């Protein structure tokens, strides 16, 4: 006999509800586990930033919403291999985690912040032109702040940043903006300044996404009072 019907005959309605709740509870547990697996697929477990696909989907939505007020930034952690080689991979992981936290804090909760490579990050956010210089200068200061490891060691860090806007590049396509920002980043590598892409950066020959040759760049001036020399390093 069906166990549910048997329960009804012996114990009444309460038993039916209890028996019905068992599969519902099972589905709830399954749904929770599925949600966690999906979330894990969207988020980098080390930095808690979005993975490439999730970042790209969110970034495209932000570009469609904010148009010319949006900005795409590419960030490359400088000398990361030396950090790993000299201090160990555990220290390198702590540095990456710190960078993820700083990028998230800087960009805010409504931005798309992704880890798209080992030490490469990308951001899409709403950043109107009248605040751009000040905010990007703030980003560089944050990324140059030494990282203190759990054992008390202090790691000097720095990053190279390239940025692109729809108005300056002439496109609202995320791939075009990222490529322009990435090429601008490499034009200003280790300079300590954010390089803002122009339309010229969309036509520079590249190999595997990295620019071949150098062209004139537009480096954003630092906000008043925040001038600082690049950190020393290998």
Protein Blocks (a to p, Z undefined) as FASTA:
>chain_A
ZZklmmmmmnommlmmmmmmmmmmmmmmmmmmmmmmmmmmmpcfklopacfklmmmmmmm
mmmmnmmmpccdddddehklmmmmmnojklmmmmmmmmmmmmmmmnopmbccddfbfklc
cddddddfklmmmmmmmmmmmmmpccddfkopacddddddddddfklnopabfklmmmmm
mmmmmmmgonlpacdddfklmmgcceehiaedjdddddddddehiaccddddZZ
